[in-house]
Every structure is written in structure tokens, then in C-alpha cells.
């Protein structure tokens, strides 16, 4: 069994909308959801994404704030995720993000290695994001810019409670 057979890459990104999803100022983002999700689904290295019956995750409430939205997905590699993020039509959506989302005060995206087949809930990603915010990039929680390989991961077990990776 190779490392690629044992691990997959999870990511979460979070954002706070400037306006609710049904507001006219958010229409461009909403109109782009289905095409971008279809693009992700067909991208090399894509494994899974969090979605409801609507086909996206905009109604998932991982935070008390109804304007906070989350995106959780799983990929075969950091390179596959980076290619989708920066070398596909998704990059065009990124260029317009300031039109729809507040400027973040801290990290909004985190990556971590998971056992192959695991599908992380938003709470797991939020815990990893808290770890990244508190400690910077580590094998437990890292970024597209500062990467770690699965072989460097100290714990490949799912983490749901941030106390298990980020002691108070």
C-alpha cells in the first residue's frame, strides 16, 4: 500500500458574506456555485465535497452566524487542489471574492491529511483552522503555500474537538 492509498487531503475554507445569499449583491456568487461545483466534481484528484440536497454547502450552519459559509472537500493531493483553485475557472471567482465576502482577519483555509475514505465534518475543519490560527502551519494544519506531506503528519486520525489538537 502506498502513501497515496492511505491518505487523502482534506480542506475547509470559510467566509463571511457581506449580504445574505438571496440579496442582489450576492447574485454573482450564487450564480457561479453550480458551475464551479461541477468543475470541482470533474477535476483530476477530486474525491468528495460536503453538500446538501441543493448540491452545495451554503445551507450548512457550522457557525452561529448565518452569514458564515463553509466549504469542505477532499482531494488526492495538494497539487490537485492547487490546480483546481488557481488554474481553472475557479480562479475567476476568487478574483471577485471581495464583492461578496468580508475581508478576513485571519486564515480562512486549512489543509490536513486524513485516512483514505474519511469524510470530515465541518467541525473537524474548524478545529484545524483554529489550530492553524494559533500555531501557524504545521503537519496538523497547513496551507497551500506552506505544505506538509502525509508522511509528515503527526496524527492522521479525524479531529473533531480542537482541544485534542490545540490545548487551551
C-alpha positions, 0 to 999 in steps of 0.5 A: 500500500502506498502513501497515496492509498492511505491518505487523502487531503482534506480542506475547509475554507470559510467566509463571511458574506457581506449580504445574505445569499438571496440579496442582489449583491450576492447574485454573482456568487450564487450564480457561479456555485453550480458551475464551479461545483461541477468543475470541482466534481470533474477535476483530476484528484477530486474525491468528495465535497460536503453538500446538501440536497441543493448540491452545495454547502451554503445551507450548512450552519457550522457557525452561529452566524448565518452569514458564515459559509463553509466549504469542505472537500477532499482531494488526492493531493495538494497539487490537485487542489492547487490546480483546481483553485488557481488554474481553472475557472475557479480562479475567476471567482476568487478574483471577485471574492471581495464583492461578496465576502468580508475581508478576513482577519485571519486564515480562512483555509486549512489543509490536513491529511486524513485516512483514505475514505474519511469524510470530515465534518465541518467541525473537524475543519474548524478545529484545524483552522483554529489550530492553524490560527494559533500555531501557524502551519504545521503537519496538523494544519497547513496551507497551500503555500506552506505544505506538509506531506502525509508522511509528515503528519503527526496524527492522521486520525479525524479531529473533531474537538480542537482541544485534542489538537490545540490545548487551551 
